[in-house]
Amino acid sequence: MSGGDTAGRLVRPFTLTGGRTSPSRADFTLITTVTAVDPPPTWATRSQPEHQRILRRCAQPIAVAELAALLDLPVSVVVIMLCDLLEEGWITARPPHPVSRTPDMDLLQKVRDGLGRL
């Protein structure tokens, strides 16, 4: 962990969210992909240091769970902070691709056959 990332551990998580315990939006999951957009010129003076850390980590698309792990923060805290950043227009969020509900019978047959050979 770099020296700039250790500052997050010195602050209790509830202070990072201003005491909020639930996100303002329900569209973030563990596998939602977030990406920073070009921040407005005043982003450095208007955002908290923790928001800046998130924006740096989101320079490339990253899943919410991975971001929380890299920041060493609870997912619930990261999601609340991501909601702030999304509402400010500083990040984009892409939901996971839906999984087909129709089973692939050929694949299931191959798995069954493979298990039978064990």
Residue frames as qw, qx, qy, qz and C-alpha x, y, z in Angstrom:
[[0.000, 0.891, 0.454, 0.000, 0.00, 0.00, 0.00],
 [0.417, 0.475, -0.035, 0.774, 1.43, 3.41, -0.93],
 [0.231, -0.145, -0.469, 0.840, 1.86, 6.19, 1.60],
 [0.291, -0.096, -0.133, -0.943, -1.15, 8.11, 0.26],
 [0.619, -0.259, -0.619, -0.407, -3.49, 5.19, 0.84],
 [0.434, -0.168, -0.747, 0.475, -2.71, 4.80, 4.54],
 [0.138, -0.106, 0.214, -0.961, -4.59, 8.00, 5.41],
 [0.609, -0.234, -0.436, -0.620, -7.93, 6.23, 4.87],
 [0.655, -0.221, -0.704, 0.163, -7.31, 3.86, 7.76],
 [0.230, -0.009, -0.477, 0.848, -6.89, 6.69, 10.24],
 [0.400, -0.057, 0.023, -0.915, -10.50, 7.81, 9.78],
 [0.403, 0.169, 0.842, -0.317, -13.45, 5.81, 11.05],
 [0.156, 0.258, 0.792, 0.531, -15.66, 4.64, 8.18],
 [0.010, 0.768, 0.637, -0.069, -18.82, 6.38, 9.39],
 [0.137, -0.741, -0.004, 0.657, -17.04, 9.73, 9.28],
 [0.218, -0.126, 0.646, 0.720, -16.24, 9.19, 5.61],
 [0.021, -0.467, -0.776, -0.424, -19.96, 9.03, 4.85],
 [0.185, -0.339, 0.081, -0.919, -21.01, 11.89, 7.09],
 [0.376, -0.038, 0.703, -0.602, -22.78, 9.42, 9.38],
 [0.742, 0.221, -0.197, -0.601, -24.91, 7.99, 6.55],
 [0.500, -0.240, 0.827, -0.092, -25.47, 4.26, 6.79],
 [0.647, 0.396, 0.650, 0.055, -27.30, 3.57, 3.53],
 [0.299, -0.021, 0.473, 0.829, -26.61, 4.60, -0.06],
 [0.340, 0.442, 0.138, -0.818, -28.79, 7.13, -1.86],
 [0.634, 0.367, -0.439, -0.521, -29.10, 4.74, -4.81],
 [0.823, -0.162, 0.511, -0.189, -29.72, 1.02, -5.11],
 [0.813, 0.561, -0.106, -0.116, -27.93, 0.38, -8.40],
 [0.159, 0.681, -0.704, 0.124, -24.49, -0.58, -7.03],
 [0.979, -0.183, -0.035, -0.081, -23.68, -4.26, -6.56],
 [0.667, -0.541, 0.406, 0.313, -20.38, -5.94, -5.74],
 [0.618, 0.063, 0.571, 0.537, -19.71, -6.46, -9.44],
 [0.295, 0.930, 0.215, -0.046, -20.89, -3.09, -10.75],
 [0.675, 0.112, 0.110, 0.721, -18.03, -1.57, -12.74],
 [0.069, -0.953, -0.162, 0.245, -17.16, 2.05, -11.98],
 [0.640, 0.255, 0.163, 0.707, -14.93, 4.37, -13.98],
 [0.176, -0.655, -0.145, 0.721, -13.82, 7.94, -13.30],
 [0.464, 0.776, 0.324, 0.278, -14.74, 10.54, -15.89],
 [0.412, 0.356, -0.111, 0.831, -12.67, 13.62, -16.57],
 [0.300, -0.641, -0.547, 0.447, -13.23, 15.52, -13.33],
 [0.118, 0.945, 0.189, 0.239, -14.18, 19.20, -13.38],
 [0.429, 0.572, -0.342, 0.610, -11.28, 21.61, -12.71],
 [0.313, -0.603, 0.351, -0.644, -12.40, 22.21, -9.13],
 [0.877, -0.208, -0.405, -0.154, -12.62, 18.55, -8.13],
 [0.617, 0.115, -0.552, 0.548, -9.45, 18.60, -6.02],
 [0.007, -0.216, 0.385, -0.897, -10.66, 21.44, -3.83],
 [0.613, -0.211, -0.053, -0.759, -14.29, 20.35, -3.57],
 [0.879, -0.108, -0.427, -0.183, -13.94, 16.66, -2.78],
 [0.704, -0.631, 0.316, -0.086, -12.78, 14.81, 0.31],
 [0.032, -0.606, 0.779, 0.158, -9.39, 13.07, 0.18],
 [0.537, 0.029, 0.837, -0.099, -11.22, 9.73, 0.22],
 [0.651, 0.665, 0.270, -0.247, -13.18, 10.71, -2.88],
 [0.262, 0.808, -0.482, -0.217, -9.90, 11.59, -4.55],
 [0.325, -0.348, 0.879, 0.026, -8.51, 8.14, -3.65],
 [0.652, 0.363, 0.644, -0.170, -11.55, 6.51, -5.23],
 [0.524, 0.810, -0.022, -0.263, -11.22, 8.61, -8.37],
 [0.031, 0.687, -0.703, -0.184, -7.55, 7.66, -8.73],
 [0.427, -0.097, 0.898, -0.032, -8.39, 3.95, -8.39],
 [0.592, 0.548, 0.555, -0.205, -11.23, 4.33, -10.90],
 [0.109, 0.642, -0.429, -0.626, -9.00, 5.73, -13.65],
 [0.283, 0.124, -0.870, -0.384, -9.49, 2.28, -15.23],
 [0.733, -0.289, -0.271, -0.553, -12.78, 0.35, -14.90],
 [0.141, 0.213, -0.867, 0.427, -12.94, -1.48, -11.58],
 [0.523, -0.459, -0.682, -0.228, -15.56, -3.56, -9.74],
 [0.424, -0.746, 0.075, -0.508, -17.00, -2.18, -6.52],
 [0.913, -0.406, -0.009, 0.050, -15.75, -5.18, -4.49],
 [0.780, 0.195, -0.070, 0.591, -12.22, -4.83, -5.85],
 [0.095, 0.701, -0.070, 0.703, -12.24, -1.09, -5.17],
 [0.644, -0.693, 0.045, -0.320, -13.31, -1.65, -1.55],
 [0.937, -0.205, -0.016, 0.284, -10.56, -4.22, -1.10],
 [0.597, 0.404, -0.057, 0.691, -7.89, -1.93, -2.54],
 [0.111, -0.695, 0.087, -0.705, -9.04, 0.96, -0.36],
 [0.352, -0.062, -0.809, 0.467, -9.28, -1.31, 2.71],
 [0.341, -0.033, 0.252, -0.905, -12.78, 0.02, 3.43],
 [0.427, 0.281, 0.817, -0.266, -16.12, -1.72, 3.98],
 [0.174, 0.321, 0.716, 0.596, -18.12, -2.15, 0.78],
 [0.072, -0.803, -0.590, 0.052, -21.07, -0.30, 2.33],
 [0.240, -0.756, 0.004, 0.609, -18.91, 2.79, 2.91],
 [0.265, -0.175, 0.590, 0.743, -17.45, 2.66, -0.60],
 [0.118, 0.533, 0.760, 0.351, -20.93, 2.37, -2.13],
 [0.107, -0.874, -0.376, 0.288, -22.15, 5.45, -0.24],
 [0.242, -0.636, 0.267, 0.682, -19.13, 7.39, -1.44],
 [0.258, 0.090, 0.742, 0.613, -19.61, 6.11, -5.01],
 [0.089, 0.756, 0.647, 0.043, -23.20, 7.39, -4.89],
 [0.155, -0.837, -0.050, 0.523, -21.83, 10.84, -4.04],
 [0.256, -0.394, 0.557, 0.684, -19.39, 10.70, -6.94],
 [0.232, 0.368, 0.808, 0.398, -22.02, 9.43, -9.38],
 [0.027, 0.854, 0.500, -0.142, -24.44, 12.19, -8.40],
 [0.171, -0.784, 0.168, 0.572, -21.66, 14.76, -8.96],
 [0.726, 0.678, -0.029, -0.113, -20.98, 13.27, -12.38],
 [0.097, -0.777, 0.618, 0.070, -17.40, 12.24, -11.54],
 [0.273, -0.194, 0.936, 0.109, -17.84, 8.52, -12.22],
 [0.683, 0.089, -0.385, -0.614, -19.90, 6.26, -14.43],
 [0.503, -0.176, 0.796, -0.287, -21.37, 2.99, -13.23],
 [0.561, 0.214, -0.621, -0.504, -22.01, 0.02, -15.49],
 [0.799, -0.219, 0.388, -0.404, -24.19, -2.79, -14.14],
 [0.365, -0.246, 0.876, 0.197, -23.11, -6.39, -14.69],
 [0.418, 0.120, -0.636, -0.638, -24.31, -8.12, -17.83],
 [0.785, -0.125, 0.273, -0.542, -27.45, -10.13, -17.14],
 [0.187, -0.237, 0.950, 0.086, -26.97, -13.86, -16.98],
 [0.532, -0.012, -0.592, -0.605, -29.14, -15.97, -19.24],
 [0.622, -0.190, 0.521, -0.552, -31.86, -17.83, -17.35],
 [0.914, 0.270, -0.129, -0.273, -32.00, -20.52, -20.04],
 [0.652, -0.481, 0.565, 0.154, -29.69, -23.41, -19.15],
 [0.422, 0.576, -0.616, -0.331, -27.30, -24.61, -21.84],
 [0.945, -0.105, 0.188, -0.248, -28.36, -28.25, -22.00],
 [0.817, 0.445, -0.302, 0.207, -25.29, -29.26, -24.03],
 [0.129, 0.619, -0.556, 0.540, -22.98, -27.76, -21.41],
 [0.656, -0.387, 0.410, -0.501, -24.92, -29.40, -18.57],
 [0.986, 0.122, -0.038, -0.102, -24.71, -32.77, -20.33],
 [0.617, 0.536, -0.439, 0.373, -20.92, -32.38, -20.74],
 [0.201, -0.569, 0.549, -0.578, -20.55, -31.51, -17.05],
 [0.863, -0.200, 0.256, -0.387, -22.66, -34.52, -16.06],
 [0.928, 0.307, -0.198, 0.080, -20.62, -36.81, -18.30],
 [0.353, 0.614, -0.512, 0.486, -17.37, -35.40, -16.93],
 [0.461, -0.482, 0.501, -0.551, -18.50, -35.89, -13.35],
 [0.964, -0.010, 0.076, -0.253, -19.58, -39.43, -14.19],
 [0.788, 0.435, -0.362, 0.240, -16.06, -40.22, -15.38],
 [0.067, -0.655, 0.558, -0.505, -14.54, -39.12, -12.07]]
